[in-house]
Amino acid sequence: MQTILDQLGGEPALRALVNHFYDLVETDPRGENLMRLHFRGHGLAHVREEQFDFLSGFLGGRKYYQEKHGAMEVRLMHAHVPISLVDAESWLALMDQAIADLGHEGPHVDKMRAAFRRVALILVNDLREWGMPSDGAA
């Protein structure tokens, strides 16, 4: 049985998707806060590689991220990052655009989009500052 990664076109197609997605993050106004969040970390060059590594395993391919870092606990990896619903929706919108721009379609893409949506929404948290819990104040 083919994995979603296989159906997408393998690692070269995933690499192209990740790179196009981050090109959009860098150039589309919807990516402005996503860029700010990534620059608080290791920057976009680092995250391009880490995203490819993570998504390879997530989509059924080689688990590069797990080989490098151990467990792939996505909530734990992002627990210190203030991620709003707007940020999650921006990520999803830009990924949807990257998928469409590269001509990916079909049932495997629908499954991939649904999985991305589930993960993006579980990352939403109440941190108002980098690593600082919200105290309920505006």
Secondary structure as GFF3:
##gff-version 3
##sequence-region A 1 138
A	DSSP	alpha_helix	4	8	.	.	.	ID=ss1
A	DSSP	alpha_helix	10	27	.	.	.	ID=ss2
A	DSSP	three_ten_helix	29	31	.	.	.	ID=ss3
A	DSSP	alpha_helix	32	40	.	.	.	ID=ss4
A	DSSP	alpha_helix	44	58	.	.	.	ID=ss5
A	DSSP	alpha_helix	64	69	.	.	.	ID=ss6
A	DSSP	alpha_helix	74	77	.	.	.	ID=ss7
A	DSSP	alpha_helix	85	101	.	.	.	ID=ss8
A	DSSP	alpha_helix	107	122	.	.	.	ID=ss9
A	DSSP	beta_strand	127	129	.	.	.	ID=ss10
A	DSSP	beta_strand	132	133	.	.	.	ID=ss11
###
